[in-house]
Amino acid sequence: MRVLRVAAAAEAASLVALLVNLLTVHAPAVSSLVGPLHGTAYLVTIAAAWPAPGAAASGARWLAVVPGVGGLLALRRLRSGRQGAWTS
């Protein structure tokens, strides 16, 4: 779960950095540095969410595929599923 948390945060933060760069100065150096970081974080998010316990039943696997915020959505779904299991 720690890998998923870090990858989801990196994916969302890198997307924000790319969009801010696009809307402001559009520096090619920022795009060439942050773009591959965002892509790698996206792939790590999917790879980390896929085998997570309860991911298939909760739909977190498919939420992780959503670019940008999918990892955060998958984490939220996994957390709510685990809390429900603990309280029952």
Helices and strands as residue ranges (DSSP letters): H 2-23, H 28-49, H 55-58, H 60-64, H 70-87
